[in-house]
Amino acid sequence: MREIVTAQSALRENSVLFKSCIRCSGDRQIRRDFEGFYISCLACGHISYPEVHTEEVARLLEWKTAS
Ligand SMILES: [Zn+2]
């Protein structure tokens, strides 16, 4: 359940993607935790994970493959 987020503005935490939920067409909000970004639907709670390529994620992947 991955999707590509290309717009820079879409990667801002707490920004809302209106009517973008694939399950209920509700509004979704960008959230992030220690593992990275995810998008959760405000209406039905559906979670999806965007493909993000930030330096932070790259470092995390490096660390994972090195250990
Ligand atoms: Zn939804």
N, CA, C, O and the ligand as a Tripos MOL2 file, in Angstrom:
@<TRIPOS>MOLECULE
protein
  269   267    68     0     0
PROTEIN
NO_CHARGES

@<TRIPOS>ATOM
      1 N           0.8420   -1.2040    0.0000 N.3       1 MET1
      2 CA          0.0000    0.0000    0.0000 C.3       1 MET1
      3 C           0.8720    1.2480    0.0000 C.2       1 MET1
      4 O           0.8510    2.0420    0.9400 O.2       1 MET1
      5 N           1.6410    1.4030   -1.0770 N.am      2 ARG2
      6 CA          2.5110    2.5710   -1.1570 C.3       2 ARG2
      7 C           2.0470    3.4810   -2.2770 C.2       2 ARG2
      8 O           1.4330    3.0280   -3.2430 O.2       2 ARG2
      9 N           2.3330    4.7280   -2.1480 N.am      3 GLU3
     10 CA          1.9910    5.6500   -3.2060 C.3       3 GLU3
     11 C           3.0860    6.7020   -3.3030 C.2       3 GLU3
     12 O           3.7930    6.9760   -2.3330 O.2       3 GLU3
     13 N           3.2100    7.2680   -4.4500 N.am      4 ILE4
     14 CA          4.2720    8.2440   -4.6700 C.3       4 ILE4
     15 C           3.7440    9.6460   -4.4310 C.2       4 ILE4
     16 O           2.7600   10.0660   -5.0390 O.2       4 ILE4
     17 N           4.3970   10.3510   -3.5570 N.am      5 VAL5
     18 CA          4.0390   11.7480   -3.3280 C.3       5 VAL5
     19 C           5.1360   12.6140   -3.9110 C.2       5 VAL5
     20 O           6.2670   12.6250   -3.4240 O.2       5 VAL5
     21 N           4.7920   13.3280   -4.9420 N.am      6 THR6
     22 CA          5.8120   14.0940   -5.6400 C.3       6 THR6
     23 C           5.8210   15.5540   -5.2140 C.2       6 THR6
     24 O           6.8730   16.1940   -5.2200 O.2       6 THR6
     25 N           4.6800   16.0780   -4.8510 N.am      7 ALA7
     26 CA          4.6100   17.4930   -4.4860 C.3       7 ALA7
     27 C           5.3250   17.7250   -3.1680 C.2       7 ALA7
     28 O           5.0640   17.0370   -2.1800 O.2       7 ALA7
     29 N           6.2160   18.6820   -3.1550 N.am      8 GLN8
     30 CA          6.9490   18.9980   -1.9380 C.3       8 GLN8
     31 C           6.0000   19.3380   -0.7960 C.2       8 GLN8
     32 O           6.2260   18.9400    0.3470 O.2       8 GLN8
     33 N           4.9580   20.0610   -1.1030 N.am      9 SER9
     34 CA          4.0440   20.5170   -0.0600 C.3       9 SER9
     35 C           3.3110   19.3530    0.5910 C.2       9 SER9
     36 O           2.8330   19.4610    1.7200 O.2       9 SER9
     37 N           3.2280   18.2390   -0.1310 N.am     10 ALA10
     38 CA          2.5120   17.0910    0.4010 C.3      10 ALA10
     39 C           3.2920   16.4040    1.5120 C.2      10 ALA10
     40 O           2.7400   15.5900    2.2520 O.2      10 ALA10
     41 N           4.5690   16.7280    1.6280 N.am     11 LEU11
     42 CA          5.3840   16.0750    2.6330 C.3      11 LEU11
     43 C           5.4350   16.8440    3.9450 C.2      11 LEU11
     44 O           6.1410   16.4520    4.8750 O.2      11 LEU11
     45 N           4.6940   17.9280    4.0160 N.am     12 ARG12
     46 CA          4.6920   18.6740    5.2700 C.3      12 ARG12
     47 C           3.7960   18.0010    6.2900 C.2      12 ARG12
     48 O           2.6460   17.6600    6.0130 O.2      12 ARG12
     49 N           4.3440   17.8210    7.4570 N.am     13 GLU13
     50 CA          3.5780   17.1910    8.5150 C.3      13 GLU13
     51 C           2.3270   18.0070    8.8120 C.2      13 GLU13
     52 O           2.3580   19.2370    8.8410 O.2      13 GLU13
     53 N           1.2350   17.2980    9.0300 N.am     14 ASN14
     54 CA         -0.0470   17.8860    9.4030 C.3      14 ASN14
     55 C          -0.7680   18.5830    8.2590 C.2      14 ASN14
     56 O          -1.8540   19.1250    8.4630 O.2      14 ASN14
     57 N          -0.2000   18.5840    7.0740 N.am     15 SER15
     58 CA         -0.9540   19.1390    5.9640 C.3      15 SER15
     59 C          -2.0250   18.1330    5.5380 C.2      15 SER15
     60 O          -1.8370   16.9230    5.6620 O.2      15 SER15
     61 N          -3.1160   18.6350    5.0500 N.am     16 VAL16
     62 CA         -4.2720   17.8050    4.7530 C.3      16 VAL16
     63 C          -4.4230   17.6140    3.2490 C.2      16 VAL16
     64 O          -4.3490   18.5680    2.4750 O.2      16 VAL16
     65 N          -4.6370   16.3650    2.8520 N.am     17 LEU17
     66 CA         -4.9140   16.0630    1.4450 C.3      17 LEU17
     67 C          -6.4140   15.8290    1.3160 C.2      17 LEU17
     68 O          -6.9340   14.7840    1.7080 O.2      17 LEU17
     69 N          -7.0890   16.8130    0.7630 N.am     18 PHE18
     70 CA         -8.5400   16.7730    0.7520 C.3      18 PHE18
     71 C          -9.0900   15.7020   -0.1850 C.2      18 PHE18
     72 O          -8.6270   15.5490   -1.3150 O.2      18 PHE18
     73 N         -10.0690   14.9750    0.2980 N.am     19 LYS19
     74 CA        -10.8180   13.9950   -0.5020 C.3      19 LYS19
     75 C          -9.8910   13.0640   -1.2850 C.2      19 LYS19
     76 O         -10.1200   12.8040   -2.4660 O.2      19 LYS19
     77 N          -8.8530   12.5680   -0.6280 N.am     20 SER20
     78 CA         -7.8710   11.7440   -1.3320 C.3      20 SER20
     79 C          -7.8620   10.3020   -0.8390 C.2      20 SER20
     80 O          -7.0670    9.4940   -1.3180 O.2      20 SER20
     81 N          -8.7270    9.9680    0.1070 N.am     21 CYS21
     82 CA         -8.7100    8.6110    0.6340 C.3      21 CYS21
     83 C          -9.2270    7.6290   -0.4210 C.2      21 CYS21
     84 O         -10.2850    7.8310   -1.0180 O.2      21 CYS21
     85 N          -8.4440    6.5520   -0.6350 N.am     22 ILE22
     86 CA         -8.8600    5.5760   -1.6460 C.3      22 ILE22
     87 C         -10.0160    4.7250   -1.1490 C.2      22 ILE22
     88 O         -10.7050    4.0870   -1.9460 O.2      22 ILE22
     89 N         -10.2340    4.7090    0.1550 N.am     23 ARG23
     90 CA        -11.3010    3.8660    0.6740 C.3      23 ARG23
     91 C         -12.6230    4.6190    0.7830 C.2      23 ARG23
     92 O         -13.6640    4.1050    0.3740 O.2      23 ARG23
     93 N         -12.5890    5.8390    1.3340 N.am     24 CYS24
     94 CA        -13.8490    6.5500    1.5880 C.3      24 CYS24
     95 C         -13.9000    7.9250    0.9370 C.2      24 CYS24
     96 O         -14.8790    8.6530    1.1000 O.2      24 CYS24
     97 N         -12.8430    8.2890    0.1950 N.am     25 SER25
     98 CA        -12.7560    9.6080   -0.4380 C.3      25 SER25
     99 C         -12.7930   10.7520    0.5670 C.2      25 SER25
    100 O         -13.1690   11.8750    0.2320 O.2      25 SER25
    101 N         -12.4010   10.4570    1.7870 N.am     26 GLY26
    102 CA        -12.3640   11.4940    2.8130 C.3      26 GLY26
    103 C         -11.0510   12.2630    2.7980 C.2      26 GLY26
    104 O         -10.1800   12.0170    1.9640 O.2      26 GLY26
    105 N         -10.9240   13.1950    3.7300 N.am     27 ASP27
    106 CA         -9.7100   13.9950    3.8330 C.3      27 ASP27
    107 C          -8.6490   13.2200    4.6060 C.2      27 ASP27
    108 O          -8.9390   12.5810    5.6170 O.2      27 ASP27
    109 N          -7.4220   13.2860    4.1150 N.am     28 ARG28
    110 CA         -6.3330   12.6160    4.8030 C.3      28 ARG28
    111 C          -5.3000   13.6340    5.2830 C.2      28 ARG28
    112 O          -5.1710   14.7200    4.7180 O.2      28 ARG28
    113 N          -4.5810   13.2720    6.3130 N.am     29 GLN29
    114 CA         -3.5910   14.1730    6.8850 C.3      29 GLN29
    115 C          -2.2280   13.5000    6.9330 C.2      29 GLN29
    116 O          -2.1170   12.3190    7.2600 O.2      29 GLN29
    117 N          -1.1910   14.2680    6.6010 N.am     30 ILE30
    118 CA          0.1850   13.7690    6.6840 C.3      30 ILE30
    119 C           0.6130   13.7170    8.1430 C.2      30 ILE30
    120 O           0.4890   14.6990    8.8750 O.2      30 ILE30
    121 N           1.1050   12.5910    8.5440 N.am     31 ARG31
    122 CA          1.6170   12.4650    9.9090 C.3      31 ARG31
    123 C           2.9990   11.8580    9.8200 C.2      31 ARG31
    124 O           3.3890   11.3370    8.7750 O.2      31 ARG31
    125 N           3.7310   11.9230   10.8980 N.am     32 ARG32
    126 CA          4.9940   11.1930   10.9050 C.3      32 ARG32
    127 C           5.3210   10.7050   12.3080 C.2      32 ARG32
    128 O           4.9710   11.3280   13.3100 O.2      32 ARG32
    129 N           6.0060    9.5690   12.3400 N.am     33 ASP33
    130 CA          6.4860    9.0720   13.6100 C.3      33 ASP33
    131 C           7.9640    8.7460   13.4490 C.2      33 ASP33
    132 O           8.5960    9.2100   12.5000 O.2      33 ASP33
    133 N           8.5170    7.9690   14.3440 N.am     34 PHE34
    134 CA          9.9540    7.7140   14.2950 C.3      34 PHE34
    135 C          10.3630    6.9090   13.0700 C.2      34 PHE34
    136 O          11.5420    6.8700   12.7170 O.2      34 PHE34
    137 N           9.4010    6.2680   12.4200 N.am     35 GLU35
    138 CA          9.7230    5.4820   11.2300 C.3      35 GLU35
    139 C           9.5750    6.2820    9.9490 C.2      35 GLU35
    140 O          10.0080    5.8370    8.8860 O.2      35 GLU35
    141 N           8.9710    7.4500   10.0380 N.am     36 GLY36
    142 CA          8.8400    8.2760    8.8490 C.3      36 GLY36
    143 C           7.4150    8.7500    8.6480 C.2      36 GLY36
    144 O           6.5870    8.7220    9.5580 O.2      36 GLY36
    145 N           7.1610    9.1840    7.4270 N.am     37 PHE37
    146 CA          5.8580    9.7480    7.1180 C.3      37 PHE37
    147 C           4.8090    8.6820    6.8900 C.2      37 PHE37
    148 O           5.1090    7.5980    6.3900 O.2      37 PHE37
    149 N           3.5930    8.9890    7.2530 N.am     38 TYR38
    150 CA          2.4680    8.1930    6.8170 C.3      38 TYR38
    151 C           1.2670    9.1140    6.6590 C.2      38 TYR38
    152 O           1.2530   10.2330    7.1730 O.2      38 TYR38
    153 N           0.2670    8.6290    5.9460 N.am     39 ILE39
    154 CA         -0.9170    9.4460    5.6840 C.3      39 ILE39
    155 C          -2.1170    8.7280    6.2660 C.2      39 ILE39
    156 O          -2.4030    7.5860    5.9050 O.2      39 ILE39
    157 N          -2.8060    9.3860    7.1510 N.am     40 SER40
    158 CA         -3.9630    8.7400    7.7570 C.3      40 SER40
    159 C          -5.2390    9.4960    7.4070 C.2      40 SER40
    160 O          -5.2680   10.7250    7.3550 O.2      40 SER40
    161 N          -6.2800    8.7250    7.1730 N.am     41 CYS41
    162 CA         -7.5640    9.3150    6.8160 C.3      41 CYS41
    163 C          -8.2720    9.7950    8.0750 C.2      41 CYS41
    164 O          -8.3690    9.0710    9.0660 O.2      41 CYS41
    165 N          -8.7590   11.0140    8.0210 N.am     42 LEU42
    166 CA         -9.4390   11.5850    9.1830 C.3      42 LEU42
    167 C         -10.8140   10.9760    9.3710 C.2      42 LEU42
    168 O         -11.3580   10.9900   10.4750 O.2      42 LEU42
    169 N         -11.3810   10.4360    8.2910 N.am     43 ALA43
    170 CA        -12.7490    9.9310    8.3550 C.3      43 ALA43
    171 C         -12.8070    8.4550    8.7330 C.2      43 ALA43
    172 O         -13.5780    8.0770    9.6160 O.2      43 ALA43
    173 N         -11.9960    7.6090    8.0750 N.am     44 CYS44
    174 CA        -12.1160    6.1710    8.2980 C.3      44 CYS44
    175 C         -10.8740    5.5690    8.9490 C.2      44 CYS44
    176 O         -10.8890    4.3970    9.3250 O.2      44 CYS44
    177 N          -9.8030    6.3450    9.0880 N.am     45 GLY45
    178 CA         -8.6170    5.8490    9.7560 C.3      45 GLY45
    179 C          -7.6930    5.0340    8.8770 C.2      45 GLY45
    180 O          -6.7310    4.4440    9.3680 O.2      45 GLY45
    181 N          -7.9710    4.9920    7.5810 N.am     46 HIS46
    182 CA         -7.1260    4.2440    6.6570 C.3      46 HIS46
    183 C          -5.7220    4.8570    6.6180 C.2      46 HIS46
    184 O          -5.5620    6.0740    6.5280 O.2      46 HIS46
    185 N          -4.7100    3.9850    6.6860 N.am     47 ILE47
    186 CA         -3.3170    4.4410    6.6940 C.3      47 ILE47
    187 C          -2.6360    4.0360    5.3990 C.2      47 ILE47
    188 O          -2.7950    2.9040    4.9420 O.2      47 ILE47
    189 N          -1.8780    4.9500    4.8030 N.am     48 SER48
    190 CA         -1.0390    4.5830    3.6740 C.3      48 SER48
    191 C           0.3110    5.2570    3.8460 C.2      48 SER48
    192 O           0.4520    6.2230    4.5960 O.2      48 SER48
    193 N           1.2980    4.7300    3.1380 N.am     49 TYR49
    194 CA          2.6550    5.2220    3.2940 C.3      49 TYR49
    195 C           3.1630    5.8140    1.9780 C.2      49 TYR49
    196 O           3.2190    5.1180    0.9640 O.2      49 TYR49
    197 N           3.5280    7.0840    1.9950 N.am     50 PRO50
    198 CA          4.0600    7.6890    0.7750 C.3      50 PRO50
    199 C           5.5080    7.2840    0.5570 C.2      50 PRO50
    200 O           6.2260    6.9850    1.5110 O.2      50 PRO50
    201 N           5.9310    7.2740   -0.6890 N.am     51 GLU51
    202 CA          7.3440    7.1090   -1.0040 C.3      51 GLU51
    203 C           8.0170    8.4550   -0.7970 C.2      51 GLU51
    204 O           7.7870    9.3870   -1.5670 O.2      51 GLU51
    205 N           8.8260    8.5640    0.2060 N.am     52 VAL52
    206 CA          9.5280    9.8200    0.4250 C.3      52 VAL52
    207 C          11.0250    9.5850    0.3240 C.2      52 VAL52
    208 O          11.5470    8.5750    0.7960 O.2      52 VAL52
    209 N          11.6920   10.5210   -0.2880 N.am     53 HIS53
    210 CA         13.1370   10.3990   -0.4460 C.3      53 HIS53
    211 C          13.7960   11.6270    0.1590 C.2      53 HIS53
    212 O          14.2120   12.5470   -0.5460 O.2      53 HIS53
    213 N          13.8770   11.6180    1.4540 N.am     54 THR54
    214 CA         14.5640   12.7020    2.1270 C.3      54 THR54
    215 C          15.9180   12.2070    2.5990 C.2      54 THR54
    216 O          16.1640   11.0010    2.6200 O.2      54 THR54
    217 N          16.7870   13.1110    2.9740 N.am     55 GLU55
    218 CA         18.0970   12.7040    3.4800 C.3      55 GLU55
    219 C          17.9410   11.8800    4.7400 C.2      55 GLU55
    220 O          18.7080   10.9520    4.9940 O.2      55 GLU55
    221 N          16.9560   12.2240    5.5110 N.am     56 GLU56
    222 CA         16.7300   11.5100    6.7620 C.3      56 GLU56
    223 C          16.4060   10.0480    6.4930 C.2      56 GLU56
    224 O          16.9420    9.1620    7.1590 O.2      56 GLU56
    225 N          15.5380    9.7890    5.5280 N.am     57 VAL57
    226 CA         15.1660    8.4310    5.1810 C.3      57 VAL57
    227 C          16.3610    7.6870    4.6080 C.2      57 VAL57
    228 O          16.5640    6.5110    4.9130 O.2      57 VAL57
    229 N          17.1500    8.3560    3.7850 N.am     58 ALA58
    230 CA         18.3300    7.7390    3.1870 C.3      58 ALA58
    231 C          19.3090    7.3060    4.2640 C.2      58 ALA58
    232 O          19.8880    6.2220    4.1860 O.2      58 ALA58
    233 N          19.4930    8.1470    5.2610 N.am     59 ARG59
    234 CA         20.3960    7.7910    6.3500 C.3      59 ARG59
    235 C          19.8680    6.5870    7.1170 C.2      59 ARG59
    236 O          20.6250    5.6990    7.5070 O.2      59 ARG59
    237 N          18.5610    6.5750    7.3240 N.am     60 LEU60
    238 CA         17.9520    5.4760    8.0610 C.3      60 LEU60
    239 C          18.1340    4.1670    7.3060 C.2      60 LEU60
    240 O          18.4260    3.1380    7.9150 O.2      60 LEU60
    241 N          17.9670    4.1930    5.9910 N.am     61 LEU61
    242 CA         18.1190    2.9970    5.1840 C.3      61 LEU61
    243 C          19.5750    2.5280    5.1970 C.2      61 LEU61
    244 O          19.8510    1.3300    5.2480 O.2      61 LEU61
    245 N          20.4860    3.4760    5.1510 N.am     62 GLU62
    246 CA         21.8960    3.1320    5.2210 C.3      62 GLU62
    247 C          22.2140    2.4100    6.5160 C.2      62 GLU62
    248 O          22.9220    1.4030    6.5410 O.2      62 GLU62
    249 N          21.6730    2.9530    7.5810 N.am     63 TRP63
    250 CA         21.9200    2.3740    8.9020 C.3      63 TRP63
    251 C          21.3350    0.9690    8.9780 C.2      63 TRP63
    252 O          21.9380    0.0740    9.5710 O.2      63 TRP63
    253 N          20.1810    0.7780    8.3880 N.am     64 LYS64
    254 CA         19.5330   -0.5340    8.4300 C.3      64 LYS64
    255 C          20.3300   -1.5710    7.6550 C.2      64 LYS64
    256 O          20.4960   -2.7010    8.1160 O.2      64 LYS64
    257 N          20.8240   -1.1940    6.4800 N.am     65 THR65
    258 CA         21.5480   -2.1660    5.6700 C.3      65 THR65
    259 C          22.9320   -2.4280    6.2140 C.2      65 THR65
    260 O          23.5270   -3.4710    5.9390 O.2      65 THR65
    261 N          23.4610   -1.4680    7.0020 N.am     66 ALA66
    262 CA         24.8050   -1.6500    7.5340 C.3      66 ALA66
    263 C          24.8180   -2.5490    8.7610 C.2      66 ALA66
    264 O          25.8390   -3.1580    9.0810 O.2      66 ALA66
    265 N          23.7080   -2.6270    9.4310 N.am     67 SER67
    266 CA         23.6890   -3.3810   10.6820 C.3      67 SER67
    267 C          23.2340   -4.8110   10.4740 C.2      67 SER67
    268 O          23.1620   -5.5820   11.4310 O.2      67 SER67
    269 ZN        -10.9950    7.1740    4.4860 Zn       68 ZN68
@<TRIPOS>BOND
     1     1     2 1
     2     2     3 1
     3     3     4 2
     4     3     5 am
     5     5     6 1
     6     6     7 1
     7     7     8 2
     8     7     9 am
     9     9    10 1
    10    10    11 1
    11    11    12 2
    12    11    13 am
    13    13    14 1
    14    14    15 1
    15    15    16 2
    16    15    17 am
    17    17    18 1
    18    18    19 1
    19    19    20 2
    20    19    21 am
    21    21    22 1
    22    22    23 1
    23    23    24 2
    24    23    25 am
    25    25    26 1
    26    26    27 1
    27    27    28 2
    28    27    29 am
    29    29    30 1
    30    30    31 1
    31    31    32 2
    32    31    33 am
    33    33    34 1
    34    34    35 1
    35    35    36 2
    36    35    37 am
    37    37    38 1
    38    38    39 1
    39    39    40 2
    40    39    41 am
    41    41    42 1
    42    42    43 1
    43    43    44 2
    44    43    45 am
    45    45    46 1
    46    46    47 1
    47    47    48 2
    48    47    49 am
    49    49    50 1
    50    50    51 1
    51    51    52 2
    52    51    53 am
    53    53    54 1
    54    54    55 1
    55    55    56 2
    56    55    57 am
    57    57    58 1
    58    58    59 1
    59    59    60 2
    60    59    61 am
    61    61    62 1
    62    62    63 1
    63    63    64 2
    64    63    65 am
    65    65    66 1
    66    66    67 1
    67    67    68 2
    68    67    69 am
    69    69    70 1
    70    70    71 1
    71    71    72 2
    72    71    73 am
    73    73    74 1
    74    74    75 1
    75    75    76 2
    76    75    77 am
    77    77    78 1
    78    78    79 1
    79    79    80 2
    80    79    81 am
    81    81    82 1
    82    82    83 1
    83    83    84 2
    84    83    85 am
    85    85    86 1
    86    86    87 1
    87    87    88 2
    88    87    89 am
    89    89    90 1
    90    90    91 1
    91    91    92 2
    92    91    93 am
    93    93    94 1
    94    94    95 1
    95    95    96 2
    96    95    97 am
    97    97    98 1
    98    98    99 1
    99    99   100 2
   100    99   101 am
   101   101   102 1
   102   102   103 1
   103   103   104 2
   104   103   105 am
   105   105   106 1
   106   106   107 1
   107   107   108 2
   108   107   109 am
   109   109   110 1
   110   110   111 1
   111   111   112 2
   112   111   113 am
   113   113   114 1
   114   114   115 1
   115   115   116 2
   116   115   117 am
   117   117   118 1
   118   118   119 1
   119   119   120 2
   120   119   121 am
   121   121   122 1
   122   122   123 1
   123   123   124 2
   124   123   125 am
   125   125   126 1
   126   126   127 1
   127   127   128 2
   128   127   129 am
   129   129   130 1
   130   130   131 1
   131   131   132 2
   132   131   133 am
   133   133   134 1
   134   134   135 1
   135   135   136 2
   136   135   137 am
   137   137   138 1
   138   138   139 1
   139   139   140 2
   140   139   141 am
   141   141   142 1
   142   142   143 1
   143   143   144 2
   144   143   145 am
   145   145   146 1
   146   146   147 1
   147   147   148 2
   148   147   149 am
   149   149   150 1
   150   150   151 1
   151   151   152 2
   152   151   153 am
   153   153   154 1
   154   154   155 1
   155   155   156 2
   156   155   157 am
   157   157   158 1
   158   158   159 1
   159   159   160 2
   160   159   161 am
   161   161   162 1
   162   162   163 1
   163   163   164 2
   164   163   165 am
   165   165   166 1
   166   166   167 1
   167   167   168 2
   168   167   169 am
   169   169   170 1
   170   170   171 1
   171   171   172 2
   172   171   173 am
   173   173   174 1
   174   174   175 1
   175   175   176 2
   176   175   177 am
   177   177   178 1
   178   178   179 1
   179   179   180 2
   180   179   181 am
   181   181   182 1
   182   182   183 1
   183   183   184 2
   184   183   185 am
   185   185   186 1
   186   186   187 1
   187   187   188 2
   188   187   189 am
   189   189   190 1
   190   190   191 1
   191   191   192 2
   192   191   193 am
   193   193   194 1
   194   194   195 1
   195   195   196 2
   196   195   197 am
   197   197   198 1
   198   198   199 1
   199   199   200 2
   200   199   201 am
   201   201   202 1
   202   202   203 1
   203   203   204 2
   204   203   205 am
   205   205   206 1
   206   206   207 1
   207   207   208 2
   208   207   209 am
   209   209   210 1
   210   210   211 1
   211   211   212 2
   212   211   213 am
   213   213   214 1
   214   214   215 1
   215   215   216 2
   216   215   217 am
   217   217   218 1
   218   218   219 1
   219   219   220 2
   220   219   221 am
   221   221   222 1
   222   222   223 1
   223   223   224 2
   224   223   225 am
   225   225   226 1
   226   226   227 1
   227   227   228 2
   228   227   229 am
   229   229   230 1
   230   230   231 1
   231   231   232 2
   232   231   233 am
   233   233   234 1
   234   234   235 1
   235   235   236 2
   236   235   237 am
   237   237   238 1
   238   238   239 1
   239   239   240 2
   240   239   241 am
   241   241   242 1
   242   242   243 1
   243   243   244 2
   244   243   245 am
   245   245   246 1
   246   246   247 1
   247   247   248 2
   248   247   249 am
   249   249   250 1
   250   250   251 1
   251   251   252 2
   252   251   253 am
   253   253   254 1
   254   254   255 1
   255   255   256 2
   256   255   257 am
   257   257   258 1
   258   258   259 1
   259   259   260 2
   260   259   261 am
   261   261   262 1
   262   262   263 1
   263   263   264 2
   264   263   265 am
   265   265   266 1
   266   266   267 1
   267   267   268 2
@<TRIPOS>SUBSTRUCTURE
     1 MET1         2 RESIDUE 1 A MET
     2 ARG2         6 RESIDUE 1 A ARG
     3 GLU3        10 RESIDUE 1 A GLU
     4 ILE4        14 RESIDUE 1 A ILE
     5 VAL5        18 RESIDUE 1 A VAL
     6 THR6        22 RESIDUE 1 A THR
     7 ALA7        26 RESIDUE 1 A ALA
     8 GLN8        30 RESIDUE 1 A GLN
     9 SER9        34 RESIDUE 1 A SER
    10 ALA10       38 RESIDUE 1 A ALA
    11 LEU11       42 RESIDUE 1 A LEU
    12 ARG12       46 RESIDUE 1 A ARG
    13 GLU13       50 RESIDUE 1 A GLU
    14 ASN14       54 RESIDUE 1 A ASN
    15 SER15       58 RESIDUE 1 A SER
    16 VAL16       62 RESIDUE 1 A VAL
    17 LEU17       66 RESIDUE 1 A LEU
    18 PHE18       70 RESIDUE 1 A PHE
    19 LYS19       74 RESIDUE 1 A LYS
    20 SER20       78 RESIDUE 1 A SER
    21 CYS21       82 RESIDUE 1 A CYS
    22 ILE22       86 RESIDUE 1 A ILE
    23 ARG23       90 RESIDUE 1 A ARG
    24 CYS24       94 RESIDUE 1 A CYS
    25 SER25       98 RESIDUE 1 A SER
    26 GLY26      102 RESIDUE 1 A GLY
    27 ASP27      106 RESIDUE 1 A ASP
    28 ARG28      110 RESIDUE 1 A ARG
    29 GLN29      114 RESIDUE 1 A GLN
    30 ILE30      118 RESIDUE 1 A ILE
    31 ARG31      122 RESIDUE 1 A ARG
    32 ARG32      126 RESIDUE 1 A ARG
    33 ASP33      130 RESIDUE 1 A ASP
    34 PHE34      134 RESIDUE 1 A PHE
    35 GLU35      138 RESIDUE 1 A GLU
    36 GLY36      142 RESIDUE 1 A GLY
    37 PHE37      146 RESIDUE 1 A PHE
    38 TYR38      150 RESIDUE 1 A TYR
    39 ILE39      154 RESIDUE 1 A ILE
    40 SER40      158 RESIDUE 1 A SER
    41 CYS41      162 RESIDUE 1 A CYS
    42 LEU42      166 RESIDUE 1 A LEU
    43 ALA43      170 RESIDUE 1 A ALA
    44 CYS44      174 RESIDUE 1 A CYS
    45 GLY45      178 RESIDUE 1 A GLY
    46 HIS46      182 RESIDUE 1 A HIS
    47 ILE47      186 RESIDUE 1 A ILE
    48 SER48      190 RESIDUE 1 A SER
    49 TYR49      194 RESIDUE 1 A TYR
    50 PRO50      198 RESIDUE 1 A PRO
    51 GLU51      202 RESIDUE 1 A GLU
    52 VAL52      206 RESIDUE 1 A VAL
    53 HIS53      210 RESIDUE 1 A HIS
    54 THR54      214 RESIDUE 1 A THR
    55 GLU55      218 RESIDUE 1 A GLU
    56 GLU56      222 RESIDUE 1 A GLU
    57 VAL57      226 RESIDUE 1 A VAL
    58 ALA58      230 RESIDUE 1 A ALA
    59 ARG59      234 RESIDUE 1 A ARG
    60 LEU60      238 RESIDUE 1 A LEU
    61 LEU61      242 RESIDUE 1 A LEU
    62 GLU62      246 RESIDUE 1 A GLU
    63 TRP63      250 RESIDUE 1 A TRP
    64 LYS64      254 RESIDUE 1 A LYS
    65 THR65      258 RESIDUE 1 A THR
    66 ALA66      262 RESIDUE 1 A ALA
    67 SER67      266 RESIDUE 1 A SER
    68 ZN68       269 GROUP 0 **** ****
